[in-house]
Amino acid sequence: MKEAAPAGCAIADRVDQIIQKHAGRPGALMPMLHDVQAALGWIPEEAMDKIAEALDIPAGKVYSTVTFYTLFSTRPTGKYIIRVCESAPCHVEGAAAVMAELERQLGVKPGETTSDGRFTLEYTSCIGICGVAPAIMVGDQVHGNLKPDMIAGVLAQYE
Amino acid sequence: MEFVRAHVLVCHGTNCSLKGPAAIVRAFGDQLREHGLEGEVRVVETGCFGLCEQGPTVVIYPEGTLYTRVKPEDVAEIVTSHLLKGRPVERLMYREPVPQQPVQAFPEAQHFRKQTRVVLRNCGVIDPDSIEEYIARGGYAQLGKALTQMKPEEVVAVVRDSGLRGRGGAGFPTGLKWGFAAKAKGDTKYVVCNADEGEPGTFKDRLILEGDPHAVLEAMAICGYAIGSHMGYIYIRGEYTQSIERLGHAIEAARNIGLLGSNILGTGFDFDVEIRMGAGAYVCGEETALFESLEGGRGEPRLKPPYPTDAGLFGQPTVINNVETLANIPPILEHGAEWYRGLGTAKTPGTKVFTLCGDVVNRGLIEVPMGMTLREVLYDIGGGIPGGRTFKLAQTGGTSGGCIVDAQLDVPMDYDNLAAVGTALGSGALLIMDDTHCIVDIAKSFAKFFLHESCGKCAPCREGTKRLYDIVDGFSKGTGKMEDFALLERLARVMYKAPFCALGQTAPLPVMTTLQHFREEYEAHVRDKTCPAGVCSALVSDKKGA
């Protein structure tokens, strides 16, 4: 679970701290982006500009990197991101039914966030937990061997 | 030193962690205290035993009793009946799938008897957070031997003579790779562990790192010594939270006692390791895309040559090896190249860690010598197909591998034999599918994966994966035409050759092999607009409406 999202110039300060922490490291861009995503729940343009300046690279390169990766978001996300694996080992074990139930319970489609800001629902490619397919991740936690009637119980664990 | 009369090993691999082994460990703690046994029985949190679908698993020594699907509520009975009275709890014991007999000691279970656990030697045996236990089982002794008794070229020679081939999927001879890097010019060289494990159906690297992280660290240091590198990076996918944590602890523990860092074992050899996280991109498992990502940017592959051993990470000579490849290094140094060649097949010595998923009873992790057939793995170790259903097809090597049917189940599995029947050993993922599935629906999920994961750099893959998906999607929706089959074959021919990297080049393989084996089922979707398996919703409801 990420930290409570700071606001306004608190964002700028947090990003500055992260930049400081990784300054001078070879290949600092990815660790910086990971930390910003973890701290804020997304990577605002403001953060990208600051990182670009600190690393002396074009802002476009930072943006192009952020948009490449599944785990980085350019928009605010819910408190918890639910990632439903749709790769073959989970598909074969009933992932579609799990996703359908999540859509039903949350009232959102993949890519959307619930109106209370609690959950963002996403598809993901294989998360390497195929021994207990179908599996999902809620934040950092993995839930597996899922059937639709277990979904309510899983969601209830997250306030 | 404290002697205990019994050990309780509780699996903490991620698959078992889903059902809260922490609660089981706590329950054991409470119950042992209540019965005054805490001085006599030790509870250990270990890595993966391999019976992932039947977790949480607990093994009690000295008997080796294997309990599966253990709940915290069961612990009281295990303590009073098994630990106090010496009567194992039969209802919790692992049962052979056929016949349904409880197994008294886990090494006797067919599932384990047929395995040769080299890479997994410590998984499910030691506490992975304990460097002392790793050392007690011979850990870091091979690093010590290499640094104090062997020359770098001798280390390379042992690895080369062992015949070890890369276990990430490509099967390139590891010793050859190390030799190239050792000879490359340059003062700064790198060792990279590829722990990006994105191939669907594959979860071995995750569990090797969770169960025995020090094995990989020791191997990286040995590689560093062999090629002249002082810095290693482990690029691990960002989703692998537990593995990342375990590795972090392991690196710190190794540094604290001087097995990583400066002047290792007082030999003057420096080697350190840093963890770098991926951020959700399958293509970053491709070695040059991984370098691009680590250096800071989109994970788009580079042109080869130059190969990583000449110009890799940060443009420097680099050895990049898969987790499983590295985990083989300490045993090879310990027992020798000839011992390793005695396992497996002539062209692919050693063992392979396979991950069984899909419609198979014992879903999870196993390790067997190269050359075992899929029939033997599926039925003798995997326990066969659940629910008495019939085997339809298996995909080997992950989503980028091909599909085989019953007639090919007797192929001895290694890189060359599986390639000869049109599929791949790949990462060792084995996806088993029974007769309830629709082949078009499955092919669609294969195609969707590549569509999503294409990095976009080259047109044949960026456009080709989209068209591949669209055609198969059309089949599933009843909008396909018979001419699409010729189009599909032409598209596949182009994609096998034109894309910039292996992602695009293998994308058509799973679809085309299903077409090869199940042509009639595909044609039913197109010509007759029916889905014989009753899965494709557009075709099933059409029929119902008619």
Interface residues (C-beta under 8 A of the other chain):
Chain A: P26 G27 A28 L29 M30 P31 L33 H34 L55 I57 K61 S64 T65 F68 Y69 T70 L71 F72 R83 E86 S87 A88 P89 H91 V92 E93 T124 S125 C126 I127 G128 I129 C130 G131 V132 A133 M137 D140 V142 H143 G144 N145
Chain B: T14 N15 S17 L18 C52 E53 G55 E197 G198 E199 P200 G201 T202 F203 D205 R206 R237 G238 E239 Y240 T241 R276 M277 G278 A279 G280 A281 Y282 S293 L294 E295 G296 G297 R298 G299 F314 T355 L356 C357 G358 D359 R363 G364 L365 Q395 T399 A429 L431 M433 H437 I442 S445 F446 K448 F449 H452 E453 C455
